[in-house]
Amino acid sequence: MDALFSFLAELERLGVHYQIGYHTAPEFGPGNRTLTVHVTASAWELWEVDFHDDGTVDVERFTSSGIEEADLAQLMSELGSDRD
């Protein structure tokens, strides 16, 4: 927990926007909880920093290729095809 609170304090100090999410991984059995901090690292990069029950921390970075005009029908079609 110290790593989590230190990380959050540093985000606050830097004025970085973040949100906290919590989820469990039932497929791995009890005691596998993860707290995810969604960090807006920049206008073009988002991070998911996961703090796990066992004390490990990992990060997944998402970068943008830029803003493009949205075709909502196409977006919904893509979402639907991913769920089939």
TIMAR-863364 format. One record per residue: residue in three letters; x, y, z of N, C-alpha, C, O, CB in turn; residue number from 1. Coordinates in steps of 0.1 Angstrom, whole numbers, plus 5000, padded with zeros to 4 digits. Glycine has a CB too. Layout:
BEGIN
<pt "Ala" <X Y Z> <X Y Z> <X Y Z> <X Y Z> <X Y Z> NUM>
...
***
This chain:
BEGIN
<pt "Met" <5008 4988 5000> <5000 5000 5000> <5009 5013 5000> <5004 5023 4995> <4991 5000 5012> 1>
<pt "Asp" <5021 5012 5006> <5029 5024 5006> <5032 5028 4992> <5032 5040 4989> <5042 5021 5013> 2>
<pt "Ala" <5035 5019 4983> <5038 5023 4969> <5026 5030 4962> <5028 5040 4955> <5042 5010 4961> 3>
<pt "Leu" <5014 5025 4965> <5002 5031 4959> <5001 5045 4964> <4999 5055 4957> <4990 5023 4963> 4>
<pt "Phe" <5001 5047 4977> <4999 5060 4983> <5010 5070 4979> <5007 5082 4977> <4998 5059 4998> 5>
<pt "Ser" <5022 5065 4978> <5033 5074 4973> <5031 5078 4959> <5033 5090 4955> <5047 5067 4975> 6>
<pt "Phe" <5027 5069 4951> <5024 5071 4937> <5013 5082 4935> <5014 5091 4928> <5020 5058 4929> 7>
<pt "Leu" <5002 5080 4943> <4991 5089 4942> <4995 5103 4947> <4991 5113 4941> <4979 5084 4951> 8>
<pt "Ala" <5003 5104 4958> <5008 5117 4963> <5016 5124 4952> <5015 5136 4951> <5016 5115 4976> 9>
<pt "Glu" <5024 5116 4945> <5033 5123 4935> <5024 5128 4923> <5027 5138 4918> <5043 5113 4930> 10>
<pt "Leu" <5014 5120 4919> <5005 5125 4909> <4998 5138 4913> <4997 5147 4905> <4994 5114 4906> 11>
<pt "Glu" <4993 5138 4926> <4987 5150 4931> <4997 5162 4931> <4993 5173 4927> <4982 5148 4946> 12>
<pt "Arg" <5009 5160 4935> <5019 5170 4935> <5022 5176 4921> <5024 5188 4920> <5032 5165 4941> 13>
<pt "Leu" <5022 5167 4911> <5024 5171 4898> <5012 5177 4891> <5013 5182 4880> <5029 5159 4890> 14>
<pt "Gly" <5000 5175 4897> <4988 5180 4891> <4983 5172 4880> <4976 5177 4870> <4990 5194 4887> 15>
<pt "Val" <4986 5159 4880> <4983 5149 4869> <4969 5144 4872> <4966 5140 4883> <4993 5138 4868> 16>
<pt "His" <4960 5144 4862> <4947 5138 4863> <4948 5123 4863> <4955 5116 4856> <4938 5142 4851> 17>
<pt "Tyr" <4940 5117 4873> <4939 5102 4873> <4926 5098 4879> <4919 5106 4885> <4951 5097 4882> 18>
<pt "Gln" <4922 5085 4877> <4910 5079 4882> <4915 5065 4888> <4924 5059 4883> <4899 5078 4872> 19>
<pt "Ile" <4907 5061 4898> <4911 5048 4904> <4899 5038 4901> <4888 5041 4903> <4913 5049 4919> 20>
<pt "Gly" <4903 5026 4897> <4894 5015 4895> <4898 5003 4903> <4910 5001 4906> <4892 5012 4880> 21>
<pt "Tyr" <4888 4995 4906> <4891 4983 4914> <4885 4971 4907> <4873 4971 4903> <4886 4984 4928> 22>
<pt "His" <4892 4960 4906> <4886 4948 4901> <4893 4935 4907> <4904 4936 4912> <4887 4947 4885> 23>
<pt "Thr" <4886 4924 4906> <4891 4912 4910> <4893 4903 4898> <4888 4905 4887> <4882 4905 4921> 24>
<pt "Ala" <4901 4892 4900> <4903 4883 4889> <4898 4869 4894> <4906 4861 4898> <4918 4882 4885> 25>
<pt "Pro" <4885 4867 4893> <4879 4854 4899> <4885 4842 4892> <4885 4831 4899> <4864 4855 4897> 26>
<pt "Glu" <4889 4843 4880> <4895 4831 4873> <4908 4826 4880> <4912 4815 4877> <4897 4834 4859> 27>
<pt "Phe" <4914 4835 4888> <4926 4831 4895> <4924 4828 4909> <4934 4825 4916> <4936 4842 4894> 28>
<pt "Gly" <4912 4827 4914> <4908 4824 4927> <4908 4836 4937> <4911 4847 4932> <4918 4814 4932> 29>
<pt "Pro" <4905 4833 4949> <4904 4844 4959> <4917 4851 4962> <4928 4844 4961> <4897 4840 4972> 30>
<pt "Gly" <4917 4864 4965> <4929 4870 4969> <4937 4877 4958> <4948 4880 4960> <4938 4861 4977> 31>
<pt "Asn" <4931 4877 4946> <4938 4883 4934> <4931 4896 4931> <4925 4897 4920> <4938 4873 4923> 32>
<pt "Arg" <4932 4906 4939> <4926 4919 4937> <4936 4928 4931> <4948 4927 4933> <4921 4925 4950> 33>
<pt "Thr" <4931 4937 4922> <4939 4947 4916> <4933 4960 4917> <4921 4962 4914> <4942 4943 4901> 34>
<pt "Leu" <4941 4970 4920> <4936 4984 4920> <4943 4991 4908> <4956 4990 4907> <4939 4992 4933> 35>
<pt "Thr" <4936 4996 4899> <4941 5003 4887> <4940 5018 4888> <4930 5023 4891> <4934 4997 4874> 36>
<pt "Val" <4951 5024 4885> <4951 5039 4885> <4952 5043 4870> <4962 5040 4863> <4963 5045 4893> 37>
<pt "His" <4942 5049 4865> <4942 5054 4851> <4948 5068 4851> <4942 5077 4856> <4927 5053 4845> 38>
<pt "Val" <4959 5070 4844> <4966 5082 4845> <4966 5089 4831> <4969 5082 4821> <4981 5080 4850> 39>
<pt "Thr" <4963 5101 4831> <4964 5109 4818> <4978 5115 4818> <4981 5125 4824> <4953 5121 4818> 40>
<pt "Ala" <4987 5107 4812> <5001 5111 4812> <5004 5123 4803> <5013 5131 4806> <5010 5099 4807> 41>
<pt "Ser" <4997 5124 4792> <4998 5136 4783> <4985 5136 4774> <4976 5128 4776> <5011 5135 4774> 42>
<pt "Ala" <4985 5146 4766> <4973 5147 4757> <4972 5134 4747> <4962 5131 4742> <4974 5159 4748> 43>
<pt "Trp" <4983 5128 4746> <4984 5116 4736> <4987 5103 4743> <4989 5093 4736> <4995 5119 4726> 44>
<pt "Glu" <4988 5102 4756> <4992 5090 4762> <4984 5088 4775> <4983 5097 4784> <5007 5089 4765> 45>
<pt "Leu" <4978 5076 4777> <4972 5072 4789> <4979 5060 4795> <4984 5051 4787> <4957 5069 4787> 46>
<pt "Trp" <4979 5059 4808> <4985 5047 4815> <4975 5040 4823> <4966 5047 4829> <4998 5051 4823> 47>
<pt "Glu" <4976 5027 4824> <4969 5019 4834> <4980 5013 4843> <4987 5004 4839> <4960 5008 4827> 48>
<pt "Val" <4981 5018 4855> <4991 5013 4864> <4983 5004 4874> <4975 5009 4882> <4998 5025 4872> 49>
<pt "Asp" <4987 4991 4874> <4980 4981 4883> <4988 4978 4895> <5000 4974 4894> <4977 4968 4875> 50>
<pt "Phe" <4982 4979 4907> <4988 4976 4919> <4981 4963 4924> <4969 4963 4927> <4986 4987 4930> 51>
<pt "His" <4988 4952 4925> <4983 4939 4928> <4984 4935 4942> <4993 4940 4950> <4989 4928 4919> 52>
<pt "Asp" <4976 4926 4947> <4976 4921 4960> <4990 4916 4965> <4994 4918 4976> <4966 4909 4962> 53>
<pt "Asp" <4997 4910 4956> <5010 4904 4959> <5021 4915 4960> <5033 4911 4962> <5014 4893 4950> 54>
<pt "Gly" <5018 4928 4958> <5028 4938 4959> <5034 4942 4946> <5042 4952 4945> <5038 4934 4968> 55>
<pt "Thr" <5031 4935 4935> <5037 4938 4922> <5029 4950 4916> <5017 4952 4919> <5037 4926 4913> 56>
<pt "Val" <5036 4957 4908> <5030 4968 4900> <5034 4967 4886> <5045 4964 4882> <5035 4982 4906> 57>
<pt "Asp" <5024 4969 4877> <5027 4969 4863> <5020 4980 4856> <5010 4986 4861> <5024 4955 4856> 58>
<pt "Val" <5024 4983 4844> <5018 4995 4836> <5016 4990 4822> <5024 4983 4816> <5027 5007 4837> 59>
<pt "Glu" <5005 4995 4817> <5002 4994 4802> <5000 5008 4797> <4992 5016 4803> <4989 4984 4800> 60>
<pt "Arg" <5007 5011 4786> <5006 5025 4781> <4998 5024 4768> <5000 5016 4759> <5021 5030 4778> 61>
<pt "Phe" <4989 5034 4766> <4981 5036 4754> <4984 5049 4748> <4983 5060 4755> <4966 5035 4758> 62>
<pt "Thr" <4988 5049 4735> <4992 5061 4729> <4982 5064 4717> <4977 5054 4711> <5007 5061 4724> 63>
<pt "Ser" <4980 5076 4714> <4971 5080 4704> <4979 5083 4691> <4990 5089 4691> <4963 5092 4708> 64>
<pt "Ser" <4973 5080 4680> <4978 5084 4667> <4972 5097 4662> <4975 5102 4651> <4976 5073 4656> 65>
<pt "Gly" <4965 5104 4671> <4959 5117 4667> <4944 5116 4666> <4938 5105 4667> <4964 5122 4654> 66>
<pt "Ile" <4938 5127 4665> <4923 5128 4664> <4919 5127 4650> <4925 5134 4641> <4918 5141 4671> 67>
<pt "Glu" <4908 5120 4648> <4902 5119 4634> <4887 5120 4635> <4881 5118 4646> <4906 5105 4628> 68>
<pt "Glu" <4881 5124 4625> <4866 5125 4625> <4860 5111 4627> <4864 5102 4621> <4861 5131 4611> 69>
<pt "Ala" <4850 5111 4636> <4844 5098 4639> <4832 5095 4630> <4824 5104 4627> <4839 5099 4654> 70>
<pt "Asp" <4832 5083 4625> <4820 5077 4618> <4813 5068 4629> <4818 5057 4631> <4824 5070 4605> 71>
<pt "Leu" <4803 5073 4635> <4797 5066 4646> <4792 5052 4642> <4793 5042 4650> <4786 5074 4652> 72>
<pt "Ala" <4786 5051 4630> <4781 5038 4626> <4792 5028 4624> <4791 5017 4628> <4774 5040 4612> 73>
<pt "Gln" <4804 5033 4619> <4815 5024 4618> <4821 5020 4631> <4824 5008 4633> <4826 5031 4610> 74>
<pt "Leu" <4821 5029 4641> <4826 5026 4654> <4817 5015 4661> <4822 5006 4666> <4826 5039 4663> 75>
<pt "Met" <4804 5017 4659> <4795 5007 4665> <4796 4994 4658> <4795 4983 4665> <4780 5012 4664> 76>
<pt "Ser" <4798 4994 4645> <4800 4981 4638> <4813 4974 4643> <4813 4962 4645> <4802 4984 4623> 77>
<pt "Glu" <4824 4982 4645> <4836 4976 4651> <4834 4970 4664> <4838 4959 4667> <4847 4987 4651> 78>
<pt "Leu" <4827 4977 4673> <4824 4972 4686> <4816 4959 4685> <4818 4949 4692> <4816 4982 4695> 79>
<pt "Gly" <4806 4959 4677> <4797 4947 4675> <4805 4935 4670> <4803 4924 4675> <4786 4950 4666> 80>
<pt "Ser" <4814 4937 4660> <4821 4926 4654> <4831 4920 4664> <4835 4909 4664> <4829 4931 4642> 81>
<pt "Asp" <4836 4929 4674> <4845 4924 4684> <4838 4915 4694> <4845 4907 4701> <4852 4936 4691> 82>
<pt "Arg" <4825 4916 4695> <4818 4908 4705> <4812 4895 4699> <4806 4887 4707> <4807 4917 4711> 83>
<pt "Asp" <4813 4893 4686> <4807 4881 4680> <4816 4869 4682> <4812 4858 4677> <4805 4884 4665> 84>
***
